[in-house]
Amino acid sequence: MTRGAAERADIADHTHADIVIIGAGTAGLAAAHALTQRGREVVVLEARGRIGGRVHTITDLADQPVELGAEWIHTSTTPIRRAIAEFGMADEEFPVSHGLDVIAIDDERWNSLLEAAADLDPSEDLRSFVDRLAGSVAERDELEKLFAFWTTRESLEETSALHTMLEVAGNRTDGEALHDADFKLKRGWRPVLDRLAAGVDIRLGVAVRSITWSDPVVQMNAVTDDGRAVTVSAEHVVVTVPLGVLQNNGIRFEPPLPARKREAIDSMSHVPVVKMVFVFDGDVWPDGAPDDISDPEILPSRAILSNGWQENRAQTIIALWAGGRDATRIESQDVPEVLRLGEKALEHYLGDKFRRPRKAIVHLWAGDPYARGAYSHTPPGARADVRDRLAEPLNGRLFWAGEATARWRPRTVGGAYASGLRVADELS
Ligand SMILES: Cc1cc2nc3c(=O)[nH]c(=O)nc-3n(C[C@H](O)[C@H](O)[C@H](O)COP(=O)(O)OP(=O)(O)OC[C@H]3O[C@@H](n4cnc5c(N)ncnc54)[C@H](O)[C@@H]3O)c2cc1C
């Protein structure tokens, strides 16, 4: 049975499939697309009434698509760019600046940093690593700027030096380092996910509550969004739910997950991110300002012109962005308060051009039961192989994908996509 992506699929009280994929985010859809193309029988169970997960493109808020979750394509070598090209959408990409005050360093310096990282203890944080390596205050400032991408998410003290440098080493095998080229898509992410979802059997509004995985056939209990209890069985199950859902026991495993897997889940953390979007009539962006401006004195500290690529804008779409502790502070308030705070910040960023926005929207990802945060993070203490452990299959039945399992570009849509392709290969 095949269905269109946006169509709500009914589910029988008892359903069986060869492969069940839990989650219709990027990872689940990438795996389902690859496996369906290989002729495998796949059913995707998705708790929400939509596909995409932490990619959430809204098309009816403004004259251009608005992204409430992921927006950027991070780096030029991310494998999802290959899918975008295959789907004939390469001409929708446009390069963007992430507006961070970062520095470029040469190969020699990277190599000396990687050498210095060769014997890193998992408990060392990025602040201590930077302080240890810096010979002067100027050099420390330089290294901080180098790792600025992390400081927009979590502080250097809360970031594993080992994982940062493992990531750098991995990225450098693709000729990149940390924060090289970024892109966006004119129609947003949704058309890419629609292409992945085309022809895949997706059951929306089905939240899996428990998985019994010790027997040859895996059994799942689930609840539909109209409150009906259903059971689903499968020869193989792919779990792609976010790390935050696993940490909060959003799914009960019977028997409990082995210590090796549980430790991997518990030793990572989830980064809070708040992104609110405002839509204005006319062009209100300050003349001559870059598309991404920041002010550490203001909460949120970043304002991003989302439709900067459009000439002669009839509307201006602005995203305000906060990560780490700033995001936690904001998310402790209710939605109207959060949006009021955002408007106040916009008065500062837009200056004379400020006026009341036509629309404002925020999705609080930390409180979302099917996300529980924005993306995974590796704090000090996380062992080098935590993401690999999370990715390891159990019992030849239970398989794992999602951005948190991606050694390559974790946290990103590209990493999630790559993890979906990996799990499809494991099942082939
Ligand atoms: C505000 C924000 C901004 C971001 N910005 C960027 C960016 O600019 N660029 C970038 O590359 N990445 C960005 N990211 C991260 C990116 O969105 C994620 O890395 C990626 O989308 C994760 O995909 P995934 O498939 O691993 O997980 P998800 O997309 O979360 O998919 C998991 C799916 O599982 C479903 N699910 C959960 N529990 C259950 C259950 N019990 N039963 C059934 N289904 C369940 C969820 O509803 C979801 O659809 C951002 C994220 C956020 C929140």
The ligand as an SDF file (V2000), in Angstrom:
LIG
                    3D

 53 58  0  0  0  0  0  0  0  0999 V2000
   14.9010   25.3780   16.0890 C   0  0  0  0  0  0  0  0  0  0  0  0
   15.7870   24.4100   15.3480 C   0  0  0  0  0  0  0  0  0  0  0  0
   16.6660   24.8930   14.3900 C   0  0  0  0  0  0  0  0  0  0  0  0
   17.4730   24.0100   13.6870 C   0  0  0  0  0  0  0  0  0  0  0  0
   18.2690   24.5030   12.7060 N   0  0  0  0  0  0  0  0  0  0  0  0
   18.9420   23.6610   11.9050 C   0  0  0  0  0  0  0  0  0  0  0  0
   19.5730   24.1340   10.7190 C   0  0  0  0  0  0  0  0  0  0  0  0
   19.5180   25.3290   10.4050 O   0  0  0  0  0  0  0  0  0  0  0  0
   20.2210   23.2180    9.9480 N   0  0  0  0  0  0  0  0  0  0  0  0
   20.2830   21.8990   10.2490 C   0  0  0  0  0  0  0  0  0  0  0  0
   20.8840   21.1190    9.5000 O   0  0  0  0  0  0  0  0  0  0  0  0
   19.6570   21.4080   11.3610 N   0  0  0  0  0  0  0  0  0  0  0  0
   18.9790   22.2580   12.1660 C   0  0  0  0  0  0  0  0  0  0  0  0
   18.2740   21.7690   13.2300 N   0  0  0  0  0  0  0  0  0  0  0  0
   18.3840   20.3410   13.5620 C   0  0  0  0  0  0  0  0  0  0  0  0
   17.5860   19.4620   12.6070 C   0  0  0  0  0  0  0  0  0  0  0  0
   16.2620   19.9370   12.5730 O   0  0  0  0  0  0  0  0  0  0  0  0
   17.6310   18.0170   13.1040 C   0  0  0  0  0  0  0  0  0  0  0  0
   18.9860   17.6010   13.2660 O   0  0  0  0  0  0  0  0  0  0  0  0
   16.9830   17.0220   12.1350 C   0  0  0  0  0  0  0  0  0  0  0  0
   15.8050   17.5370   11.6000 O   0  0  0  0  0  0  0  0  0  0  0  0
   16.7450   15.7330   12.9070 C   0  0  0  0  0  0  0  0  0  0  0  0
   16.1290   14.7740   12.0940 O   0  0  0  0  0  0  0  0  0  0  0  0
   15.7970   13.3340   12.7310 P   0  0  0  0  0  0  0  0  0  0  0  0
   15.1230   12.5460   11.6940 O   0  0  0  0  0  0  0  0  0  0  0  0
   16.9950   12.7970   13.3920 O   0  0  0  0  0  0  0  0  0  0  0  0
   14.7790   13.6690   13.9340 O   0  0  0  0  0  0  0  0  0  0  0  0
   13.3120   14.2950   13.8700 P   0  0  0  0  0  0  0  0  0  0  0  0
   13.2030   15.2230   12.7210 O   0  0  0  0  0  0  0  0  0  0  0  0
   13.0110   14.8330   15.2060 O   0  0  0  0  0  0  0  0  0  0  0  0
   12.4080   13.0310   13.5540 O   0  0  0  0  0  0  0  0  0  0  0  0
   12.0040   12.1310   14.5540 C   0  0  0  0  0  0  0  0  0  0  0  0
   10.5190   11.8610   14.3560 C   0  0  0  0  0  0  0  0  0  0  0  0
   10.0920   10.9270   15.3580 O   0  0  0  0  0  0  0  0  0  0  0  0
    8.7710   11.2890   15.7410 C   0  0  0  0  0  0  0  0  0  0  0  0
    8.4810   10.6840   17.0400 N   0  0  0  0  0  0  0  0  0  0  0  0
    8.9550   11.0380   18.2570 C   0  0  0  0  0  0  0  0  0  0  0  0
    8.4770   10.2110   19.2040 N   0  0  0  0  0  0  0  0  0  0  0  0
    7.6810    9.3080   18.5720 C   0  0  0  0  0  0  0  0  0  0  0  0
    6.9100    8.1940   18.9980 C   0  0  0  0  0  0  0  0  0  0  0  0
    6.8500    7.8380   20.2900 N   0  0  0  0  0  0  0  0  0  0  0  0
    6.1970    7.4830   18.0700 N   0  0  0  0  0  0  0  0  0  0  0  0
    6.2340    7.8170   16.7500 C   0  0  0  0  0  0  0  0  0  0  0  0
    6.9580    8.8780   16.2950 N   0  0  0  0  0  0  0  0  0  0  0  0
    7.6750    9.6030   17.1910 C   0  0  0  0  0  0  0  0  0  0  0  0
    8.8250   12.8060   15.7790 C   0  0  0  0  0  0  0  0  0  0  0  0
    7.5430   13.3800   15.7360 O   0  0  0  0  0  0  0  0  0  0  0  0
    9.6570   13.1100   14.5400 C   0  0  0  0  0  0  0  0  0  0  0  0
    8.8520   13.3060   13.3940 O   0  0  0  0  0  0  0  0  0  0  0  0
   17.4320   22.6200   13.9480 C   0  0  0  0  0  0  0  0  0  0  0  0
   16.5380   22.1360   14.9050 C   0  0  0  0  0  0  0  0  0  0  0  0
   15.7200   23.0110   15.5910 C   0  0  0  0  0  0  0  0  0  0  0  0
   14.7380   22.4690   16.5730 C   0  0  0  0  0  0  0  0  0  0  0  0
  1  2  1  0
  2  3  1  0
  2 52  2  0
  3  4  2  0
  4  5  1  0
  4 50  1  0
  5  6  2  0
  6  7  1  0
  6 13  1  0
  7  8  2  0
  7  9  1  0
  9 10  1  0
 10 11  2  0
 10 12  1  0
 12 13  2  0
 13 14  1  0
 14 15  1  0
 14 50  1  0
 15 16  1  0
 16 17  1  0
 16 18  1  0
 18 19  1  0
 18 20  1  0
 20 21  1  0
 20 22  1  0
 22 23  1  0
 23 24  1  0
 24 25  2  0
 24 26  1  0
 24 27  1  0
 27 28  1  0
 28 29  2  0
 28 30  1  0
 28 31  1  0
 31 32  1  0
 32 33  1  0
 33 34  1  0
 33 48  1  0
 34 35  1  0
 35 36  1  0
 35 46  1  0
 36 37  1  0
 36 45  1  0
 37 38  2  0
 38 39  1  0
 39 40  1  0
 39 45  2  0
 40 41  1  0
 40 42  2  0
 42 43  1  0
 43 44  2  0
 44 45  1  0
 46 47  1  0
 46 48  1  0
 48 49  1  0
 50 51  2  0
 51 52  1  0
 52 53  1  0
M  END
$$$$
